[in-house]
Amino acid sequence: MLSGAPGGGYAARVGRLSAIAAVRRGSVAGVESAGSVGTVRRLAEAGRGCAVQFGLVQDSLPWPEGLELVGRFAEAESVLFLGKGADAIHDFADLRGRTIGVGPSGSGTEAVARAVFALSTRRWPSSVTSVGGGARARIELPFTPW
């Protein structure tokens, strides 16, 4: 099962699934992937082959025809704004001029961030650079989001 980066949340979940399967005399093997977007890509490329058949990905990501949603976890994933002065953030206009981390380039976290900004501001921030394996986006909003 494609499980994202080692040490990540999805890898931990697959580890727990593997332990449960072992108790029931089954097996689930975690296979490292480059985040949710990479997982979707690898599953699509695998087709009907046996190399990988399942993967964990962030909810709300699009996937190509041929892949099927099998189930969702009971708890929903959340988008959080943490940091100095974050309690002053009440809407997207309050992000003006701030720099936020949006996850590694090409990750599911970045894809979800792009979708949220597209809905809220109609555009992706103009400046996105990789920093230490992640990405930081400087929020430059030309107008007040609706």
C-alpha positions in Angstrom: 0.0 0.0 0.0 1.5 3.4 -1.0 1.9 5.3 2.2 3.7 8.6 1.6 7.0 9.6 3.2 8.5 7.5 6.0 7.6 9.0 9.3 4.5 10.7 8.0 1.0 10.3 9.1 0.0 7.9 6.3 3.0 5.7 6.9 2.0 5.4 10.5 -1.5 4.4 9.6 -0.2 1.8 7.2 2.0 0.5 10.0 -1.0 0.1 12.2 -3.0 -1.6 9.4 0.0 -3.9 8.9 0.0 -4.9 12.6 -3.8 -5.5 12.5 -3.5 -7.6 9.4 -0.6 -9.7 10.9 -2.8 -10.5 14.0 -5.5 -11.7 11.5 -2.9 -13.8 9.6 -2.8 -11.4 6.7 -0.3 -8.8 5.4 -0.2 -5.2 4.4 3.1 -3.8 3.2 3.8 -0.1 3.3 5.5 1.3 0.1 7.1 4.8 0.2 5.7 7.3 -2.2 6.2 11.0 -2.9 3.0 12.2 -1.1 -0.6 12.0 -2.2 -0.1 13.4 -5.7 2.7 10.9 -6.2 0.6 8.1 -4.9 -2.3 8.9 -7.3 0.2 9.1 -10.2 1.8 5.7 -9.3 -1.6 4.0 -8.9 -2.7 5.3 -12.3 0.5 4.2 -13.9 0.3 0.7 -12.3 -3.0 0.0 -14.0 -4.1 -3.5 -13.2 -0.6 -4.7 -12.3 0.3 -6.3 -9.0 3.1 -3.9 -7.9 0.8 -1.6 -5.9 -2.9 -1.8 -5.6 -3.9 0.7 -2.9 -2.7 4.0 -1.5 -3.6 6.6 1.1 -4.2 10.1 -0.3 -5.6 13.4 1.0 -9.3 13.8 0.6 -10.5 16.2 -2.1 -7.6 15.4 -4.5 -8.8 14.6 -8.1 -7.9 11.2 -9.5 -8.0 9.9 -13.0 -10.5 7.6 -14.5 -9.8 4.0 -13.6 -9.1 4.6 -9.9 -11.8 4.1 -7.4 -12.4 5.4 -3.9 -12.6 2.4 -1.6 -13.2 4.2 1.7 -12.5 7.2 3.9 -11.1 7.5 7.4 -13.7 8.4 10.0 -12.0 11.7 10.9 -11.6 14.5 8.4 -8.3 16.2 7.7 -8.1 19.8 8.6 -6.3 22.9 7.4 -4.6 24.7 10.3 -2.9 28.0 10.5 -0.4 27.8 13.3 2.2 30.4 14.2 3.0 33.7 15.8 0.0 35.9 15.6 -2.2 33.2 14.0 -5.0 34.0 16.4 -5.5 37.2 14.5 -6.3 35.3 11.3 -10.1 35.2 10.8 -10.4 35.2 7.0 -8.1 35.1 3.9 -7.6 38.8 3.8 -5.8 38.5 7.1 -3.1 36.4 5.3 -2.1 39.4 3.2 1.7 39.8 3.3 2.3 36.7 5.4 4.4 33.7 4.4 2.8 30.3 5.0 4.1 26.7 4.6 2.0 24.7 2.2 3.9 21.4 2.1 6.4 20.0 -0.3 6.0 20.9 -4.0 3.8 18.4 -5.8 2.4 17.1 -2.5 -1.3 16.6 -1.6 -1.0 19.3 1.0 0.1 21.8 -1.7 -2.7 20.6 -4.0 -5.3 21.2 -1.3 -3.8 24.6 -0.5 -4.0 25.5 -4.1 -7.7 24.5 -4.2 -8.5 26.4 -1.0 -6.8 29.6 -2.4 -8.5 29.2 -5.7 -11.9 29.1 -4.0 -11.1 31.9 -1.7 -9.0 34.3 -3.7 -9.4 33.1 -7.3 -5.6 32.8 -7.6 -2.5 31.1 -6.2 0.0 33.3 -4.5 2.5 34.8 -6.9 5.6 33.7 -5.1 6.1 30.1 -4.1 9.6 28.8 -3.4 10.9 25.5 -1.9 12.4 25.8 1.5 14.0 22.9 3.3 12.0 20.2 1.5 8.7 22.1 1.9 7.3 25.1 0.2 6.5 28.5 1.5 4.0 30.8 -0.2 4.0 34.5 0.2 0.5 35.7 0.2 0.1 38.6 -2.2 -3.6 39.3 -2.5 -4.4 42.1 -5.0 -8.0 42.4 -3.7 -10.0 41.4 -0.7 -11.1 37.8 -1.1 -14.9 37.1 -1.2 
